[in-house]
């Protein structure tokens, strides 16, 4: 399994113009495209834990070791 960075753009439910990116890192054995197709359950879990936000789009990338600490990425089992 390889670490994949799932980058989700989320917007505030009460202020839809207030958006930001959040990074979820999990282990996934597949391509970036397969990651994006498999992402909805992980996104739903995050939104369930953060009800003031709604996900509007997402993408997958391989994490960059030099900036992972800056992002404050939270590991998610996958």
C-alpha positions in Angstrom: 0.0 0.0 0.0 1.2 3.5 -0.9 0.3 6.7 0.8 -2.0 8.9 -1.2 -2.9 12.5 -0.5 -6.6 13.1 -1.0 -7.1 16.8 -1.4 -10.7 17.9 -0.7 -12.1 21.3 -1.3 -14.6 22.0 1.4 -17.0 25.0 1.8 -18.7 26.2 4.9 -22.4 25.1 5.0 -23.5 28.6 6.3 -21.2 30.5 4.0 -20.7 28.6 0.7 -18.2 31.2 -0.5 -15.9 30.3 2.3 -13.9 27.4 1.0 -10.5 25.8 1.8 -8.6 22.6 1.0 -8.1 19.9 3.5 -5.6 17.0 3.0 -6.4 13.4 4.0 -3.6 10.9 3.7 -4.4 7.2 3.5 -2.9 4.0 2.2 -4.2 3.0 -1.2 -3.0 0.5 -3.7 -4.0 1.9 -7.1 -3.7 4.8 -9.5 -4.5 8.4 -8.7 -7.6 8.0 -10.9 -8.7 5.0 -8.9 -8.1 6.9 -5.7 -10.4 9.7 -6.8 -13.1 7.1 -7.7 -12.7 5.4 -4.3 -12.6 8.6 -2.3 -16.4 9.3 -1.6 -16.6 7.0 1.5 -13.5 8.8 3.1 -14.9 12.2 2.2 -18.3 11.2 3.7 -16.5 10.1 6.9 -14.7 13.4 7.1 -17.9 15.5 6.5 -19.7 13.4 9.1 -17.0 14.4 11.6 -17.1 18.1 10.4 -20.8 18.9 9.9 -20.1 22.6 9.3 -18.4 21.8 6.0 -19.5 20.3 2.7 -17.2 18.8 0.1 -17.4 20.3 -3.3 -14.5 18.7 -5.2 -11.5 16.4 -4.7 -8.4 15.1 -6.3 -5.6 12.6 -5.4 -1.9 13.2 -5.4 1.2 11.4 -4.2 2.3 13.2 -1.0 5.4 15.3 -1.0 7.7 14.4 1.8 9.1 17.9 2.2 5.8 19.7 2.8 3.6 17.0 4.5 4.3 18.4 8.0 3.2 21.9 6.9 -0.2 20.7 5.7 -1.0 19.0 9.0 -2.3 16.0 7.2 -4.3 13.6 9.3 -3.8 9.8 8.6 -6.9 7.8 7.7 -6.9 4.0 7.4 -8.0 2.8 4.1 
